[in-house]
Amino acid sequence: MLNPADIKILRKMSEHVMHIDHTIRVMTKYVHAWLDNDRENMDKTLKRVKQSERDANKDKLVLYEMISQAQASMRRSDFIRLTLRTDMIADIVEGVSSRISRIKESYKPDENLASYIKPLLEAILNMGGHFKSAIKSLLEGNIQQTPKYLDKIDSTEEMIDTAYRNCEAYLFDSDLDIKLVLQIRAAMYQIEEAGDRAHYAADHIRILLATL
């Protein structure tokens, strides 16, 4: 059973994860704008990505403070471990946009590159949704559904890994300038890293679930 202190922490954690999910969503819009060479939309969306990342970080700091003061919670250590796993996801996702923003404007991604990046974007977008739903199911006491979302996180993480490896292989086989290859690869790697962190967080949700 969750006590009032646990519910309060989970409510703030749900807000934190909502901001993480929003950061992912705005980041994917930014990358799509880059693929479409829509510079005006890129400029507008980059600001939204950065603001969403700042909002997530504010929630994170409040969450750490709440957990540190939750003397009545028997699950403090579980909440701390889970929060540590989600800590940098928004920062990493924001880094995707920041890295792409530094790619020279004269470069226009072609359809072949887009065909490798889009599956990666779709997968991390789905990951954010599953992660949000998993935390929400805990908060609402619908713990029978939580394992379903955690399984989806696991399978989506595999999709992210596959999409990233395919994109990386394409980049290394391409005729693009090596500096450009490394820039794009670094941005795509951060998507893969964000997926890994969400996957690790799912493991800690399972631990938390076992105590309910």
C-alpha positions as CSV (number, residue, x, y, z in Angstrom):
1,M,0.0,0.0,0.0
2,L,1.1,3.5,-0.8
3,N,1.0,6.0,2.1
4,P,0.3,9.7,1.6
5,A,4.1,10.5,1.4
6,D,4.5,7.9,-1.3
7,I,1.6,9.3,-3.3
8,K,2.9,12.8,-3.0
9,I,6.3,11.7,-4.4
10,L,4.7,9.7,-7.2
11,R,2.6,12.7,-8.1
12,K,5.7,14.9,-8.5
13,M,7.5,12.1,-10.3
14,S,4.6,11.9,-12.7
15,E,4.9,15.7,-13.4
16,H,8.7,15.2,-13.9
17,V,8.2,12.4,-16.4
18,M,5.5,14.4,-18.2
19,H,8.1,17.1,-18.8
20,I,10.6,14.5,-20.0
21,D,8.0,13.1,-22.4
22,H,7.3,16.7,-23.6
23,T,11.0,17.3,-24.1
24,I,11.2,14.2,-26.2
25,R,8.2,15.2,-28.3
26,V,9.5,18.7,-29.0
27,M,13.0,17.3,-29.8
28,T,11.5,15.0,-32.4
29,K,9.7,17.9,-34.0
30,Y,13.0,19.8,-34.1
31,V,14.8,16.9,-35.8
32,H,11.9,16.6,-38.3
33,A,12.2,20.3,-39.1
34,W,15.9,19.8,-39.7
35,L,15.2,16.9,-42.0
36,D,12.8,19.1,-43.9
37,N,15.3,22.0,-43.9
38,D,12.7,24.2,-42.2
39,R,15.0,26.7,-40.5
40,E,12.2,28.9,-39.2
41,N,10.5,26.0,-37.4
42,M,13.9,24.8,-36.1
43,D,14.6,28.2,-34.5
44,K,11.1,28.2,-32.8
45,T,11.3,24.6,-31.7
46,L,14.8,24.8,-30.3
47,K,13.6,27.4,-27.8
48,R,10.8,25.1,-26.8
49,V,13.1,22.1,-26.3
50,K,15.4,24.1,-24.0
51,Q,12.5,25.5,-22.0
52,S,11.0,22.0,-21.6
53,E,14.4,20.7,-20.4
54,R,14.5,23.5,-17.8
55,D,11.0,22.6,-16.6
56,A,12.0,19.0,-16.2
57,N,15.1,20.0,-14.2
58,K,13.0,22.1,-11.9
59,D,10.7,19.2,-11.2
60,K,13.8,17.0,-10.6
61,L,15.2,19.3,-7.9
62,V,11.8,19.5,-6.1
63,L,11.6,15.7,-6.3
64,Y,15.0,15.2,-4.7
65,E,14.0,17.6,-1.9
66,M,10.6,15.8,-1.4
67,I,12.3,12.4,-1.2
68,S,15.0,13.6,1.2
69,Q,12.3,14.9,3.6
70,A,9.9,11.9,3.2
71,Q,10.7,10.3,6.6
72,A,7.4,8.5,6.6
73,S,8.0,6.7,3.3
74,M,9.3,3.1,3.5
75,R,10.3,3.3,-0.2
76,R,12.6,6.3,-0.1
77,S,15.6,4.3,-1.4
78,D,13.5,2.9,-4.3
79,F,12.3,6.5,-5.2
80,I,15.9,7.8,-5.0
81,R,17.2,5.1,-7.3
82,L,14.4,5.6,-9.8
83,T,14.9,9.4,-9.8
84,L,18.6,9.0,-10.3
85,R,17.8,6.9,-13.4
86,T,15.5,9.5,-14.8
87,D,17.8,12.4,-13.8
88,M,19.5,13.1,-17.1
89,I,17.0,12.0,-19.7
90,A,15.7,15.5,-20.4
91,D,19.2,16.9,-20.5
92,I,20.4,14.2,-23.0
93,V,17.3,14.7,-25.2
94,E,17.9,18.5,-25.2
95,G,21.5,17.7,-26.3
96,V,20.2,16.1,-29.5
97,S,18.7,19.4,-30.6
98,S,21.8,21.4,-29.5
99,R,24.2,19.1,-31.5
100,I,22.1,19.3,-34.6
101,S,21.8,23.1,-34.3
102,R,25.6,23.2,-34.7
103,I,25.6,21.4,-38.0
104,K,26.3,23.9,-40.8
105,E,23.2,25.3,-42.4
106,S,24.5,24.6,-45.9
107,Y,24.0,20.9,-45.3
108,K,20.6,19.6,-46.3
109,P,19.8,16.0,-45.2
110,D,18.6,13.8,-48.0
111,E,15.8,11.3,-48.0
112,N,18.1,8.4,-47.5
113,L,19.4,9.7,-44.2
114,A,15.9,10.7,-43.2
115,S,14.7,7.1,-43.7
116,Y,17.2,6.0,-41.1
117,I,16.7,8.7,-38.6
118,K,12.8,8.7,-38.6
119,P,12.5,5.2,-37.1
120,L,14.8,6.3,-34.3
121,L,12.6,9.3,-33.7
122,E,9.5,7.3,-33.7
123,A,10.9,4.7,-31.3
124,I,12.1,7.3,-28.7
125,L,8.7,9.1,-29.0
126,N,7.0,5.8,-28.1
127,M,9.4,5.3,-25.3
128,G,8.5,8.6,-23.7
129,G,4.8,7.7,-23.9
130,H,5.3,4.2,-22.3
131,F,7.4,5.7,-19.5
132,K,4.8,8.3,-18.7
133,S,2.0,5.7,-18.7
134,A,4.0,3.4,-16.4
135,I,4.4,6.1,-13.7
136,K,0.8,7.2,-14.2
137,S,-0.4,3.6,-13.6
138,L,1.5,3.5,-10.3
139,L,0.0,6.9,-9.2
140,E,-3.5,5.8,-10.0
141,G,-3.1,2.5,-8.3
142,N,-3.6,0.6,-11.5
143,I,-0.6,-1.6,-10.9
144,Q,-2.0,-4.5,-12.9
145,Q,-1.3,-2.5,-16.0
146,T,2.2,-1.3,-15.0
147,P,4.0,-4.5,-16.2
148,K,2.5,-4.0,-19.6
149,Y,4.0,-0.6,-20.0
150,L,7.3,-1.8,-18.7
151,D,7.4,-4.6,-21.2
152,K,6.7,-2.0,-23.9
153,I,9.6,0.0,-22.6
154,D,11.9,-3.1,-22.9
155,S,10.8,-3.9,-26.5
156,T,11.0,-0.2,-27.5
157,E,14.6,0.0,-26.2
158,E,15.5,-2.9,-28.5
159,M,13.9,-1.0,-31.4
160,I,15.9,2.1,-30.5
161,D,19.1,0.1,-30.4
162,T,18.4,-1.4,-33.8
163,A,17.4,1.9,-35.4
164,Y,20.6,3.5,-34.0
165,R,22.9,0.8,-35.3
166,N,21.2,1.0,-38.8
167,C,21.6,4.7,-38.8
168,E,25.2,4.5,-37.7
169,A,26.1,1.9,-40.3
170,Y,24.5,4.1,-43.0
171,L,26.5,7.1,-41.9
172,F,29.8,5.2,-42.0
173,D,29.0,3.8,-45.4
174,S,28.0,7.2,-46.8
175,D,30.2,9.7,-48.7
176,L,29.5,12.5,-46.2
177,D,32.4,14.5,-44.8
178,I,33.7,12.7,-41.7
179,K,33.1,15.8,-39.5
180,L,29.5,15.8,-40.6
181,V,29.2,12.0,-40.0
182,L,30.5,12.4,-36.4
183,Q,28.2,15.3,-35.7
184,I,25.1,13.5,-36.8
185,R,26.2,10.2,-35.2
186,A,26.8,12.1,-31.9
187,A,23.2,13.5,-32.0
188,M,21.7,10.1,-32.8
189,Y,23.8,8.4,-30.1
190,Q,22.1,10.7,-27.5
191,I,18.7,9.4,-28.6
192,E,20.0,5.9,-28.0
193,E,21.4,6.9,-24.6
194,A,18.1,8.4,-23.6
195,G,16.4,5.2,-24.5
196,D,18.9,3.2,-22.4
197,R,18.2,5.4,-19.4
198,A,14.5,5.0,-19.7
199,H,15.1,1.2,-20.0
200,Y,17.2,1.2,-16.8
201,A,14.5,3.3,-15.0
202,A,11.9,0.6,-16.0
203,D,14.0,-1.9,-14.0
204,H,13.7,0.3,-10.9
205,I,10.0,0.6,-11.5
206,R,9.8,-3.2,-11.4
207,I,11.6,-3.1,-8.0
208,L,9.2,-0.5,-6.7
209,L,6.2,-2.5,-8.0
210,A,7.4,-5.6,-6.2
211,T,6.9,-3.7,-2.8
212,L,3.3,-2.7,-3.5
